[in-house]
Amino acid sequence: MQLAGRVASLTSQKNTGNLLSGVGCNSVEKKIYVHLNYTVPCVRLLNATHQIGCQSHLSGNVGVLHVLESEENVDWVLRSGPNPPYLVILESPLFTRSIMMKLKNGSSRVAGVAVVAPSANPLEGVSPHTTCPNENTGVYTENYDPSLAHCNVTVWNPLGSGLSYEQFDFPIFSLKDDNDTQVIRQCYMDHNRAVNGSTPQYPLCAMQLYSHMSAVTDTATCMRRNDINFSISPEMVCDPLGDYNVWASTRPINNTAKGHKMWESVVIAAARLDSRSFFFEVAPGAESGVSGFVTLLAAAHALRNATQEAPPNRTILYTFFQGETFDYIGSSRMVYDMQNNNFAVDLDNVHSVLEIGQVGLRADSRLWLHSDPVSRKNDSVNVRKLIESLQTAAKGLNVSVNEPGFSQPLPPSSFQRFLRARPIPGVVIEDHQSAFTNRFYESMYDNAEYLNISYPPNLTPEEQLVFVTDTAKALTEVATVVARALYIQAGGAESQSDSLFNMFSVPQVTRMLYGFLIRSNNSWFQQRIPPDFMSHLTDRPTNFYVGVAQQRSELTHLVQYLLANLTGSTANISQDNCQNQREDEKDKESKHMYSYVWVQGAAPPNSTKREGFCVRSTVRLSKALSPAFDLRDYTSKNYSTWTESRWKSIKGRIFLVASHDLEVNFPFTPQRQHMECRFNLHLCFMNFLRFLLTMNWLCTHCRKSGKLDAGIHCSFLE
């Protein structure tokens, strides 16, 4: 075993002089610790009232490894185990609310939890989200039909455990089931596992997890601490969640002149971009997000030629909202900007809204058209016209569209934020009649496998990229319904909309699903992005967690560039003019109406040099930052107040610890007032005085070299 081998190599040294002679600090550290290569933590998030998530102590949490084999085995950790605190290793089926709450309540004996990420999805449904997503920031409140509030009529996510919204006082990491995990399991079996009821003997296998969070209490507290500047370069403790919305229009709209546009009427076509799970940066979002926004991208592509050749009376405005998981950050910001004349159009320009929600798991080829029962009582809100447009659009396709058949509120949706501002006709398309079809809502299991995106064995990545799945065909049909309905709703001729049914969109949907859910680093994506974005493409699925407002995410960039390619046209201009947002050097108007992006293009056969070109489109970005942060209203009940704590290091490592009898405590440490030094078995032969002198020499040596982390905790010297 790797760890045991490292310990054995140290125990072979005959004396302290041989151990230290000619060995650098890093060498000692490497001989003692096995660092974990793949560690994804649960991080701390805060809002107006409290904090959620996880964190470690400043110097990390250390515990004796214990692999939990069943829920009944929890008692060993919480009561009978003789060597607390324990760092608990969980296989994914045991990562349940029941077990985690028991560990939380016994946190004095729990140093942390590491969850082994599964190689396949479970059979049972799992959702760490709440049963009623975004219940406090939607339209249904005490002022807007309170009988529909808080999922009183329909519990949308009945499998929701709420685990993602709990606060834990210890770190929780996700571990990939790879070589690291095998080393951990073997270390546990060799050193920690009790056999026939016997107590494990020292040395024991231990793990240390670092994920200390800087922010505490709530958003108001952390934002106040951000404003306290005691130094030239003050440390921030938290950042607002946020990103950018992506939008485009079928006709150019002057983006410089904000506010109301005379004689302009727009039909908004909306989808959300973001998702989340319990763990930071593990947010596959296949059904909850990708199925909807890929469908809208495909619909926008299908409408490109039709809206240019036979323009309808109204403009279609494609909107892709960021941060919707966290109390509708993106949609609430767009509505706020429309109300305050800080967007290209205002709410008076909005004719109607069609939102595409979760549409990847439709049973019996059915789609459900959800509308608001309250606003429909208003005769001026003509939802029936939009529903009829959708019913007409579905004719001749392998899709049936239906209304739920009973009075229920809208499912969680961006459209709710528009209704909070004013009654607007709107429909939300979903694959569920009432409760979500999605059994893995906002979990690590809402992935490509769950959408039945799989490939025959032995295909190369390039062959997988173009392999047409049944899911791609199904979403293309949904996109056709959406495109036809939008065209009719915008005032286009019904007969013209029939031509929008083209299975030519299947290849685009196929490639987008592969790019977002399998690997973004593929030839199709590479051709549609600027050269300087190449480094952002990866050989893994895209992360759909919204992130913090100071950064534009990989997802936002990708959707921006894909939407430009799918709805725009090639501009025959130089790279310099393209990057300067103009048709030529004298042009001073185009940048108000269009945006330009220079993309790499493809490389000709037998060449490595790409033939780049300029794409002209109406694609724009707008802030997806909650208005609460502009208003400095950190306890707002109307807008999202979510922030993410900052941290300094995320890492984990395992090592062997000797008996407590060999520990040395130093009461004078400035950070924690003590230091616990657990050395490996090879130091057990030292007498107490020589042990102290040796450690003092080593820590001093390493401090001078700038490498304090030498396998011996030297933090008391800092």
N, C-alpha and C positions, 0 to 999 in steps of 0.2 A: 504494500500500500504506500502511496506517495508520502502521506504525512508520517506514518510510522517509519518509513525509510529515512526521512529527514531527521526525526528524533534519534533513530539508531546511529546515524552518522555523527550526531553530536555526542551521544553517550560513549562513542568509541574514543573520544579525546581523553587523555589520561590526567591532565591537570589543567588548571586555569590558564597557565602560560601558553600551553599548546592551543587552547581554544581561541585565545585572542591574538596570538602572534600571527601577523601577516593577513589577518582577516578584516576586511572593511565592514563598516556598519551595515551596509545593504546585504552583505553576504550572511551576516548573523541573522538578520531579519528574514531572509529567504529560507534559511535553514529551519527557522522556528515556525513560520506561518505559511499556510496555504491560502492565497487570496482567491476570492470568488470572482470569476470573470463576468458573470451575468447577474446583476442585482438590480431589481426594479422595486423601489419602495412605495409604500403608501406615504403621502406627504400631508402636511397640515394645510387646511383651507379654513378661511374665516368669513363670517358674514356679519350682519348688523347685531346679532344677538349672541353668537357663540362660536366655538371652533370645532372642527371635525378633523379626522385623520389621525396621524401617528407621528411619533418622533422618538429619538434616542436621547440619552444624556449627552452632555457636551463632548465627553471623551468616549462615547459609544457605550453600548450595553453588552455585557459579557455574561454568558450563561452556559451551564453544562448542557450539551446536546441531549435532547430526548425526542425520539421519533414516536409520535402518537399513532398507535395502531388501531384504536377505536375510541368512541366517545367514553366508554366505561373506563378507559385508561387515563382519563383526565385526572382522576383522583390521585394518581402517582405524582403528577405535577403539582397539584394544589395542596396535597396533605402529606402523603406517606413517603415521597421521594426524599432521601437523606441528604442530597447535595444541592439545595436550591441556591440561587435562582436558576431556572431552566430556560433554555432557548428551544422552543418547541418546533419540530419539523412536522409539517402537515402535508399529507397527500391531498390533492385538490378535492376529492369527495368529502373530506372531513373539514373543509373550509366553509363551515356553516355558521349561521347566526347563533345557534344554540351553543356550539363549542366555543366560539369566539367570545361570547358574553360571559361564559364561565371563566375563561382565561382572563378576561378584563376584570372581573370581580375578584380574582385572585392574583392581581398584578404584583403583589409583594413577592410572590414566588415565581413570577414570569418575567424573564429578561427580554423576551422578544419572540416573534413567530416568523418562520420561513415557510412559505407555501410552494410546493413543487408544482410548477405549471404543467398542465396535462398535455399529452400528445394527441388526445382526441376529446371531443365534446362528451359531456355526460348525457345519459338518457333522460334524466329528470331535468325540469326547468330550474334555472338559477338566475336570480336577479338581485344584486346588492342595492339596487335603487329603491326608492320608496314606492308605495302602492299608488300614490296620487302625485305624479311628477309635476313640479312647478305650481302646486296648488295655491300658493299665496300670492302669485304675481300674474295669474291669468285674469280673464274677464269676470269670472264668477266670484263675486264678493258679496259682502253684506249690502252693498248698494246696487248689485246687479243680479237679481234673483238668487238670494241666499240659499234657496232650496236646492240649487244645482252646485253649490260650492262644496269644496273638500271631498269630491267624488261621492257625494251623498246618493246619487242616482246610479252612476257607473264607476266601479273600481277598475281603472284602466290597466293597472299592472298588478294583478292579484298575487303574483309570485314574488313581489318585491319584499325583501327582508329589511331594508333600511340600513344594512351594514355599512354602506358607503358613507352614511351620515352619522356614524358613531365616532366618538373620541376615544383614542387608546393612548395610554401613558407609556407604551413601549413600541419599539419599531416593528413593522411587519413588512417583510420583503417577499417578492416573488422570485423563485429560482427556476431556471430552465432545467429540464430533465436531461442533463448531459453529463460529461465527465466530472464536473464539480460536484454534482449531486451524488454521483456514485462514490466519490471520495468521502463525502459527508456520511452517506449510509454505511460505508465500510468502517469508517472511524467509529461510528456509533456501535456497530456490531462488535468491533474488536475491543472496545474499551468501556462502553456505557450500558450495554444491554444486560439486564438482570437475567440470570439463568436459574430456573427452578426456584425462583423466589429469593435467590441470593443477592446481597448488596454488591454492586460493582465496586471494584477496588481501584485506587489511584495507580497510575495517572488516568484522568478522564479527558474525554474529547470535549472541547468547548468551542463556542463561536462568539465572535464579536461583530456587532452591527452598528454602523455609524449612519445616522440620519437626523442630526440635531436641527431643529427648526428655530428660526430667530423670532418669529412672531407668536404672540400669545393673546388669549382672551377673546377678542373680536376685532372687526375691521376698524371701528372707531379708535380703538386703542392703538392698533398697529399703524394706522395712518397718522395719528398724533405723534407717535414716536418717530415716524419718518421725517416729521417737520422739526424735530429737535436736533439742531446742528451745533455740536460741541467741537467740531474739527473742520479742517479745510476740506477733507473728503469724508463726509458723514456716511455711516453705514445705513442702508435701507433695510427694513425688516420684513416688508411685504410689498406685493404689487397687485394692482387690480387685474382680475381676469379680463381678457379681451383680445381682440385681433382686428380684422377688417372684414366687412361685408363685401361681396363681389356682386356687381350688377351690370346689366347691359340693356339696351333698348333696341327695338326693331327699326326705329327711326332715330337719327341723331338728335339729342337734346342738349342744348347749351348748358354745360355743367358749370360754367363760370357765373352765370346769372342764376342765383338761387331763388327759390320760392315759386309762387304760382305762375303757371304758363297759360296765357290766354288761349282758348280754343284747343287746349291739349287735354285729352282723355286717355288714361292709361289703365290697362288690365295688368295687374301684378300676378306674375307666376312665381311662386316661392318654394323654397326647399331649405332645410337646415343642413349645415355641414358637420357640426361637431358631435362627438359622443364622449363617453367616459366609461371607466370601470373602477374597481376598487384601487387599482395600482396606477401610479403615475406613468404615463407613456405606454400603457397597455389599454388602448381604446380602439378595437377593430371596427365597431360600429357598422357592420355589414348591412343588417336589416334596418337598424334604427336611423342611420344617416345615409349610407352609400346608396341603398336602393332608391331613395327619393331623389338625391341630387344628380345621380347618374341618369336617371330617367328624365329629369329636367334638362340636363345638358344635351341628351339625345333629341328631345323635343325641340330645343332651340336650334339644333342643327337641321332638323327636318323642316323648320319654318324659314330658314334663311332665304332660300330661293323664292318661296311662295310670297313672302312679305315684300320682296323686292320687285317681283314681276307683277303682282296684283295686290298692292298695299291695301290693307283694311283701313277702316276709318279711324280706328284707335291704335295707339302704340302699345305694344306688349313690353312690359318691363320685367326682365328676368332678375330675380333677387335670390342670393345665396347667403343665408344668415349664419354668422358665427356666434358661439357662446349661448346657444338656445338651451342647452342642458342646464345652465346655471341661471334660471329665472329670466330667460328670454333676453340676453344681453344685446344681441344684434338687432332683433326686430324692434325692441323697445327704443333702441338708439335711432333707428331709421324713422320711426313714428315721431319721436321727440324732435329730430331735425326737420321733419316735414312740418311740424307744428310751429317751429321757430324760424321758418324760412332759411334753413341751412342745408337744404337738399335741392336737387335739380327740379323737383316738382313738390307740390304740397298735397295735403289730404283732399282738398277740393278737386284735384286733378285725378284722383283715384276713382275709377268706375266700379271695379270689382276685384276680388282676389281669388285665385285658384292656387291652393297649396298641395304639394305632393308630399305625403308623409311616408309611412312604412308600406311599401308595395311589393316587397320581394317574396312574400310567403303566401300569396293568395290561394285559397282553397277553391276548387271547382271553377277556377278562372274568374272569380268574382272580385270586384272592387266595390267599396262602400263609400258613398258620398255623404259626408257629415256636414251639417250646417247648424247654425245657432237658432234654437227655438225661440229665444227672446226677441232678437232683432227681426225675425221673420214675421212677427205680429205687426210690424210697421209696414204699411202698404207701400212706402217709398223704397223699401229694401226688396228688390226683385231678385230673389235667389232662384226662383223657378226657371228663369231664362237660362241661367248658368247650368242648372241641372239638365235642362232639355238639350243644351249644347253638348254636354257630356254624353247623354243618351244617344244623340244623333251620331256623335263621333265614334261610338263603339259599334255601330252597325257594320256587319260584314267581317268583324274581327273575332278572334277567339277570346273575347273579354265581355263579361256582362257587368253593367254598373247598376247598383241598387242603393236605395235609401234604407237606413236602418229599420224603418217601419214602426218606431215608437219614439216618443219624445225623450231625448237625452241631450246633455250638453255636448259641446265640441270636445274632442280628445285634446290632450296637450298639443298645442300648435302655435306657430308664430302669428297666425291670423287673429288669435285672441288679443294680441297687443294692439292690433288695428281697431278691433271692436271696443277696446277700452277707451279709445279716442273718439270714435263716432260709429254709428250703425252703417256698415258697408256690406253689400252683398258678397258672400264668399262661401266657398266649399273646400273642405279638406278631404282629399282622396286617401283612403287607407285600405289595407287588406283585411281589416277586422271590422265586424259589425258592432261589437261592444268592446269587451276586454281585448287587450293586445293578443294577436296571434304569436308575436315574438315571445318565446319562452326564455330568452336570454337577454332581455332588455338591459342595456347599459352594463354588460358584463364582459369578461374576457372571452366568453364563448360565442359572442355575437360576431362570428368570423366567416371567412370564405366557406369553410366546411358547412356551416349552418345554412348558407344560401345555396348549398349543393353545387358549389363551384369546385369541380375536381377534374383531373386530367388523366388520360391513359398513361400507364407507366412508360418510362423510357423516352418521353418527349423532352426535347431540349427547351430551354426557356423561350427561345424564339418560336418554337412550335406551339408551346402553351399559350403564348401571346395571341395567336390567331385561331386557337381551337375554340369553336363555337359551342358553348354550353346551353343547356335548356333554359337556364336562368337568363342568359343573355337574350335569347329569343323571347322569353316571357316579358322582360323589361322593355324590349323594343316595341312590343305590342302596346304596353301601357304608355310608352312615350308617344306612340302614334295617336292613341286616344287623347292624350294631353295636347298634342300639337293641333289636332283637328279642332278640339273644343276651344282652344285659345284663339285659333283663327276665326272661328264662328263668333265667339264672344267679343272679339275685337271689331266685328262688323264685316268680316270677309264672307264671300259667297259660299254657301254650303257645298255647292257643286265643285268649287275650287278646292275645298278642303279634302275631298275624296282622293285627290292626287298625292296627298301627304303620306298615304300609306305606302311606304317603300321599305322593303327589308334590307335596303342598302345601309340602314343604320345599324344592323346587327354587328358588322365588323367593328364599328366605333364603340358600341356598348361592350362587346367582347374585350376589346383592348383596355377600355376604361376600368372594367371590373378587375382585370388582371393587374393593371397598374396600381390601383388603389388598394386591392385586397391581397395581392401576392407580392409584387415587387415593382416599385416605381422606376427602378433603373432598367428600362427596356427601350428598344429602338424607337417605338412609336412616341413615347413621351419625350425621348431625347430630341426628336426632330421638331418638337413643338414648343421648346423652351429656349430662352436666351443662353448663350454660351456660358455666362458666369453663374448660371443656376445648376450646371451639371453636377457640381459637388454635393448638391442637396438630394440627388436621387440615390436611393438605397436598394439593397437586395432583400428588402423585407416589406411587409405591409405598411401603409401610411398610418401615422399616428393621428387620431382625430380629436385628441384632447385640445381644448381651445388655447391653453397656455396663457401667458401674461401679455398685457397690452403693449409693452415696449417692443414686442417682437412680432413680425409677420410670419406666420407658420408656413411650413412646407406645403400644407394642404391649401392654404389661401393662394399661394403662388401658382400651384398646379391648376386649380380651378380657374384662376384668372387667365392663364395662358391657354388652357384648353377651350374656355369659352370664347376667347379671341379668335382662335383657329377655327372653331366650329361655326361661328356666326359672322366673322369678318371676311375680308378679302385681301388679296395680295396687292400691295402698293409698289409700283415700279419706281422706287426711290433709293437713294444711297443709304448705307448704314448710318452715316453721320446725321443725315436729315431725319432718318427714322428715330434715332436715339434722342434727337432734339425736338421730337413731336411736331414735325412740320412736313409739308409736301416739298417745299424748296426753301431757299434762304429768304425769299420775300414773303413767305406765307406767315401771317399773324393771326389767322382765324381758325385754322383746322383744329388746333389743340383744344379749343373750346367745345368742339363738336365730336371729335374723334380722339382715340388714343392709338399709339403706335408701339409695336414691340418687334425687335429684331430677333428672329428665331434661327436656330442652327440649320434646320433643314436636313436633308439626307445626303449621304456621301454617294457619289456615282460609283458604279461597279469598278472594281480594281483601283479604288482611290480611298484615301483616308481623309481628304479635305472635304468638308461639308459645304454645300451650296446654300448659304443662308439667304433669307429674304425678309422683307418687312410685311407685317400683318397690320392692316388698319381695321379698327373695330370701334364699337361704342362702349367697350368694357371699361368700367371704372371701379375704384375701391372707395368705400366710405367707412368711417369709424364704426367699430363694434365695441365701443367702450360704454359702460352703463352711464346714463346721465347723472347718477348719484355722485360720481367722482368729479364731474364738472361743477355740480352744484355744491360739492363738499357736504352732502347730506349722507353721512355714513351710517345713519340709522334709518334710512328711507324704507317705507313700507310699499312704495310704488315701483321702485326700480331695484334691480339686482345690486347687491353690495358685496359680492364674493371677491375675496382676495386670496392670493397664494403666498405662503410664507417663503422667505428666502432661506437658503442653507449653504453650508460651505463644502461638505463632502458627503458622498453617498458611497459606501463600500462595506464589504464584509470579508471576514477571514476566519479560518479555523486553526486550532492549535491544541496541544495537550497541556493540561494543568496538573500540578502536583497537589499533594494534600494541603489543607488549610494550615496544618502545623508548620509548613515551610513558608507561609506568607509573612511578609514584613510590611507593617503599616507605618506611614510617615504622617504625623498629625499636622505638619506645617505646610502642606500644599496650598497655594494661593487660590486654586480654583474649586476644589472639592474638599479641602481640608484633610484629605488623606490620599494615600496612593496604595493601591493593592498590586503588589508585584508577585505574580505567580510564574515560577520558572519551571522549565521542563525537567524531566527525570535526571538528565545528565548533571544537574547542579546539586542533586540531593546529597552527594558525598561531602560537599563543602561544609566547613564549620561556620558558625554564624558570623564571626568576625571577618573571616576571609570573604565570605559572601558579600558583606557590606562594602569592603574595600574594593572588590572586583567590580561591583555594580557602579560604584562611584567613579572608578577609572573609566569604565566603558561609557557611561552617560556623559562625562566631561569630554571625552574624546569625540563622541558623536555630535555633541553640541558645537564644538569648535569647527567640525567639518560641515555643519549645517544640516546634518541628518540625524535629528533627534530620535526618529522612529527606528530603533535598532533592534526590535524584538524584545527589548526591555522598556517598560513604560518610564520615560524620563520627564513626564509632564510636570513633576514637582520642581524641576529646575527652571521652568519657564517663568 
